């Protein structure tokens, strides 16, 4: 089980592979709702490059 204090840094490929091969936006919207909730709660972070 994941502790609520743990944070994860994921790259863009994580999202691209999920949307293309496993969790299409229109087929599994709940997956993307969970992603969004975790992003908003800052449990998942995406790197920002200048």
FENZIKA-V576270 format. One record per residue. N is the residue number from 1. RES is the residue in one small letter. SS is DSSP state (h for helix, s for strand, l for the rest). Layout:
# FENZIKA-V576270
((N | RES | SS) (N | RES | SS))
This chain:
# FENZIKA-V576270
((1 | x | l) (2 | x | l) (3 | x | l) (4 | x | l) (5 | x | l) (6 | x | l) (7 | x | l) (8 | x | s) (9 | x | s) (10 | x | s) (11 | x | l) (12 | x | h) (13 | x | h) (14 | x | h) (15 | x | h) (16 | x | h) (17 | x | h) (18 | x | h) (19 | x | h) (20 | x | h) (21 | x | h) (22 | x | h) (23 | x | l) (24 | x | l) (25 | x | l) (26 | x | l) (27 | x | l) (28 | x | l) (29 | x | h) (30 | x | h) (31 | x | h) (32 | x | h) (33 | x | h) (34 | x | h) (35 | x | h) (36 | x | h) (37 | x | h) (38 | x | h) (39 | x | h) (40 | x | h) (41 | x | l) (42 | x | l) (43 | x | l) (44 | x | s) (45 | x | s) (46 | x | s) (47 | x | l) (48 | x | l) (49 | x | l) (50 | x | l))
